[in-house]
Amino acid sequence: MTFTKKTNSLQRDNAYVISVNMGYGHERAAYALRDLASGGIITANDYEDIPIKDKKLWNDSRRLYEMISRLKPIPFIGDAAFEVMDRMQRIAPFYPRRDLSMPTIQVKQTYYFIEKLGLCRHLIEKLAQNPKPLVCTFFMPAFAAEIYNYPGDIYLQVCDADMSRAWVAMNPKKSRIKYFAPNGRVVERLKLYGVNPKNIFLTGFPLPKELIGGPEGDIIKKDLVGRLCNLDPNGIFVKKYWRTLEAELGSGSCPLKSNHPLTVTFAIGGAGAQKNLALNVMQSLKKRMRNQEIVLRMVAGTKKELADIFYSKAKDYGLKSLLNKNLFIDSYNDRPEYFREFSKTLRKTDILWTKPSEMSFYTGAGIPIIMAPSIGSQEQFNRIWIKMVGGGVAQGDPRYVDEWLFDWINSGGLARMAWNGYIEAPTHGAYRIESITTGEKIELEQLPMIV
């Protein structure tokens, strides 16, 4: 059974990894688990021979989400439209702790699509012909697998630092779906939703292995050394913590050396809602780029029309001569290429500027996060989580980024956030998930129950 081209030559053929093409978040998690993927990562709403009816149902819901997300920055109209959609997905307050197992309207709606309209039935029955563990990064395929009595284990990866009731089955106490939780808050939330604790695994969010470098983390440590060099030009952070740094990163890691110039990567979300913010950042950093003080990478993902706008504005701002030198505009032909190349970009990224989406977890790779405004209830919780681990900070006024960003760098503040993210946030989620699904033992430290 072939669904998509294999994304890694070292396929272990141990599980079906199922994602959906809705934004980037679900596919980002799946990409990090590609070593497990039998036949390549399966995109539930866009695989070979998907029924026309299924594809239409999926496409209608995705277009609606992306349209409303792009409207969000527009006063009044955007806020009103997004409020309606977000209310359906809203995460209930955690405290006081109480029974939250009652299914919501969204859960009932999901079951209607599966039971009455047959969504995902074709996919699940096809996979059942040669059953392997399912690892899903979106709840719809996991629910369908349980409803249609899929004969193998069903795992569901949660992609945010907190989660709505939509991710849990109609009858959670009887459900056999097993969950991979990115942090301790999700573990506790799943319990409130009625999930059996035996079906909950605290793994951390799966980061791409090429950012980590095995259970010992050889790559992440090497990259962090160079990053701290760029983020602490005055040595304020390193002078204070050099003994701790050498103990963790290896003897001789101080003084630090970098193999790349100071680099900020501005990542646009899948719906492209941060376009105007990105243009403000480009304009504000003009002088710093001309003076060779910084490299700015604008990641437009797979949206060529967005990249074209950035190229046009760069020329309008008088930055044409800096393109592919101190200003890069990255766009890709398809999503597999985007995820593959984005990992390479992150290895030479010192600061990641993005909305607090699933990329919040990339602070675990030792990358400080500058948080753009949130879109959606779950991103508000991601924002709280980043602040809790100390791995990021809310953006300042984008018109003056050329001032406040360099104050944060010169003070060693962003170096401290890079270190906090590396120490406090989970990094080895992909390895833990692989260990659970294959039964192979991998020795990794126990994760803290960060709530």
N, C-alpha and C positions, 0 to 999 in steps of 0.2 A: 504493500500500500504506500503510494507516494503522495505526499501532500505539498511539500515545499522542498526546494533545494536544500541539501544539508548545509548547515552553517559552520560545521567544524569537522575536520577530517578524522578526529579521534572519537567518533560516536561509540558509546558503550552499549546502545541498543537495549537499555534496561527499562525504559518507561515511555509513555506517550506524554509529551509536554504540549499542553493546549493553551493557547492564548487567544486574544481577540484584537482586532485592529480598531481600537477606539481610543484616540489619544496615543501616547507612547507608553504609559505606565505599565500596562499588563504585558506588553511585548518586551519591555525592558527587563522585567523579572524573568520572563521566559528565555530571553537571550542568554542570561547568565547561567541558565540550566541546560544549555544546548547539548552539553556532553551526554546528558541522559536521554536525549530525544531520539526515539526510534523513528527513522524515516525523516528526520528533520522536525523542526517546530511546526505544529499544526495550528493554523489560524482558523478558529471555529466559524468565523463569518466570511472566510475567503479561501476555502480549500478547493482542490480539484474535485469536480463533479458535485459541488454543493447544490442542493435543490434550489430552483429559481425562487420558490416561495420563501425559503429560509433566507436567501441572500437579500431579498427585498425587505423582509422584516428587520434584519440586521442593519441594512443601509439606511432605512428610514430613521431608526433610533440614533445612529451615529451622526447623520446629518443634522438632526435636531440638536444634539448635544454640542456639536462644533459651532453651529450657528449661534446658539445662545451664549456659548463661551466667548465668541468674538464680540457679541453685543455687550458683554459685561462692562467694559470700560465706558460705555456711553451713558451719561447721566439719565436718570429716570426710566427711560425705555429699557436699557440694558439691565438695570438693577431690578426692575419689576419682572422681566422675563426670567432672569436667573433665579430670583427668589422663589418662583413657582417650581422650577426644576429642583432647586436645592432643597426645598422643604421636603420633597419626597425622599431625599437621600440623607436628610439631616441626622446627625449623631446625637442621641439623647444625652443629657448631662450624666456623668458617671456617678456622682454623689447626689443623694445618699444611695449606697449600694442596695439594689432591689432586684426583683425578678423582672427581667426584660425579655422573657422568652416568647411573649405573645407576638405572632407574626404581624408585620406591618402591611400596609396597602401595597408597597413595592414587592414584597415577598409573594403576596397573593397574585399580583400581576405577572410576576415571573413564572409562577406555576401555571397560570392560565396560558401563557405563550408556549410552555412545554407540553402540558397535558392536553390542552384543547387544540392548539395550532400545530403541534408536533415539532416545534423548534428544537433542533439538535438531535432529533431521533435518528436521522439518517447517519450522522457522524458516529453516534454511540453504537449503533448496531453494526456499523462497518468495523469499528475498532474491536468489538466483542468477538469478531471472527478469529482474532489472534490476541487474546487479552494479555495486557501488561498493566502495571500500575499506571494510573492517570495522575499527572501533576498539572493542575489547572491554575491559571493566574486570574481567572474571572469566575464568578459564581455560577453563571448560567450553565456552562458545560458540566460542572460538578453536580448541580441539581439534576440535570438531565440524566447523567450517568446513574444516579441513585434511583430516579423514577423509572428508568428503563432497565433496571436490574443488571447493570454492568457487572460482569463476574470478577473483576479485579479490584484492588484497593483504589480508593479515590482520595486524593490529596488536593487541598486548596491553599494556595499561597495568598496571604493578605498583603496588600501593596501599600498600605499607609500606616501611620503611627497610631491610628485609632480607626474604628470601623463602624458602619451602620448595621442595623439588624438585617439589611438586605442580603448580607453575606452568609446568613445562617438559614438552614432548611426550615420548612414549615413546622416539622416536629423535631426539634433539636435533640431531645433526649433519646429518640429512637434512631436518629440519623447515624450512618456509618462514615460520613465524610470526616477526614482527618485534616487538621489545620496546621500550616506552618505560620507561626506568628513572628513578625519582624521585631517585636519588642515586648516588654513585660505588660504594658498597658493593654495590648491586644489580647494577651493571655487572660488577663482578668476580665476584659470585656466579653470574651467568648464564654466565660463561665456565667456571667450575668445573663447572656442570651440562652443559657441552658445547655451548652455543649458539654458533653462528658469530658472531664479533665484528661482522661486516658487518650482522647483523640486530639489533644493539643500539644504541639511541639514548639518550644521556643528555639528558633533557629537563627533569627536575624534575617534581614532582607538579603536576597542573593545578589551580591556584587559580582561583576565579571571576574573570572579567575585571573585574567591577564593583568588586572590591577592589583592582585593580591600576591601571586607567586607561590602557591602551595600552602599547606598547613603552617609552615614556618614563616610565611609572609615575607619572603626575600625581596620581592618587587616593591611591595608597599613601603617597606622600610627604606629602601634605596631612594625611591621617589620622594619620600617625606623629607629626607636629608636635604635634597636640592630645593624643595619647596620652602623649608624653614629658612634657608639661606636668603631666598628672595623676599620672604615676608618679614625678615628681621634684619634689615640692612645695618642698623646701628648696634646689633648684638645685645639688645636689652633683654629679650627673652632667653637667649642662649646663655648669656653670662649668669643668669639666675638659676638655670636648670641644667647646666651642662653635664653634671654628674648623672642626673636622671636620664638625660638624652643618651649618653654613652652606654648606660646600663641596658637600655631598651634597644637602641639602634646599632649598637656595636662599638667596641673600643676603636678610637680613631675617627669616629664620625664627626667630632668637633675638632677644629673649626669646619664649618659646613661649606660645601661647594655645590654649585648648580650647573646644569648642562643646558640651561635655556634662560632667556630674559624673562623678567617679570611679566606674567601673562594672566589676563582676566578673560574668562570664557562666559559669554552671555548666551544662555540656552533658551530658545523660544519653545514654549509648550506646543503640543500637537495641534491645538486649535489656532495657534498664532495670535493669541490675544495680547501679547506683550510687544507688538510691533512698535508702537509709538514710544514706549519706554526705552526700547533698544536704540531707537534713533536719537533720543535725548542723550543717552550715554555716549554714543558715537560723537555727537556734536560737542559735548562737554570735554571729552578727552582729546580733542584735536591737537591742542598745543603739546600735551604730554606725549602723544604719538609722534609728532613732528620732531620732538626733542629726543626721541629714542628712549624715553623713560618707561614705556609700557607697550605691550602687545595686546591688542583687543581682538578676540575671536567672536564673531557673531554666528551662532549656529542656527540656521534656518530649517534644519531637518530635511524632510523630503518635499518641502513647499518651495518649488522653483520660483513661483511668482513672488514670494516673500524675499527670496535672495535677490531677485531682479530689482525690487524696490530698494533694498539696502545698497546695491551697486549704484543705482541712480542717485541716491541721496549722498553716498560717499563722494561722487563726482561733484554734486552741488555744493558740498561742504569744502571742496578743494582738497580732497584726500586721495585723488586718483593715483598720485605717485607713491602712496603708502600701501596700496593694495598688494597683498601677498608679501608684505614686508613687516609693517607694524599693525596692519589692519587686514584681517582675514574674514571672508564671508563664506561659510561652509554650508553647502547644500549637497544632497545625495539623490541618486536615481531611485533608490528603493529603501525600504526599512532595514533589511539585513545589512546593506552597505552602511547606512547611518549608524546603527548600533556598533558595528565593527570599527568604524573610523572614529566614532565618538570616544571609545575606550582609548584609542591612541592619543586623541586630543587631551583627554583628562590626565594622562601621564605627564604632560608638560603644561598642565594648568595649575596656577597657584591659587586662584580665587574663582569659584563658580557662582555666577549670578543667575538666579532662576526663581520662579515662583516655588513655594514650598510643596512641591509635588512628591512623587516617589523618589525624586532625585535628592530629597532631604537626606536619605540614607547614605549618600555618597560622601557625607562628612566622615563616615567611617574609614574612608580611604585616605584620611588626613588632608581633606580639602575643605577650607572654610567656606561657608555658604553665605552669600549676601541674598537676603530674601526679598523678592519683589512682592507686591500685594497678592494676597491669597485669592484663589477662585474656588469657591465651594467649601462646604463644612469640613470635609476631611483635611483640607489644606490648613485650616485654622489649627487643627490638632497637630499636624506636622510641624507647624510653626512653634507651637508650645514645646514639642519634643526636642527640636533643634536647640532652643534656648536652654532646655533642661540639661542636655548633655554638654552645652557650652560650645557647640560646633558652628554657630553662625549668628548673624545679627540682621535686623531689619535694615533695608536700604535707607540712606539719607536722601535728601532732595536730589534727584538725578541731574538737575541743572548745575549742581556744584560738586559733582562726583570727582572732578579733578582736584578738589581741595580735601574733602573729608576722607576720601579713599586713601590718600597718601598720608594723612594724619594717622589713620588706623595702621598703616604699614610701618611708618617711622616709629611709632610707639611700641611696636611688637605685638599689638593687640590681635592682629589676624594670625600671627604665628601661634599665639596661645590658643586660638580657636582651632587651628589645624591640628595642634597637639591634642586638645580636648576631644575633638572628633575621633581621632585615631585611637585614643585610650578608652573613651567611654562608649562609643557606638559600635555595634556589631560589624565585623568585617568578613567573617567566614561562613555566611549563610549558605552559599552554594555548596560548600563542602559538607556542612551538616545535613542538608537536604539529600545530597547524594548518599551520605552514610545511612540515612534512615530508609530511603527507598531501595537501596541495594543490599543492605545488611552488612556492608563492609565497615569495619571499625576505623574511625579516624580520631586520633587524640587531639582534642581541642579544649581550650579552657571553657569553664561554665560561664554562661552569660549572666550578667546582673539583671535582676528583675526591676528594670527602670519603669516607674509608673508615673 
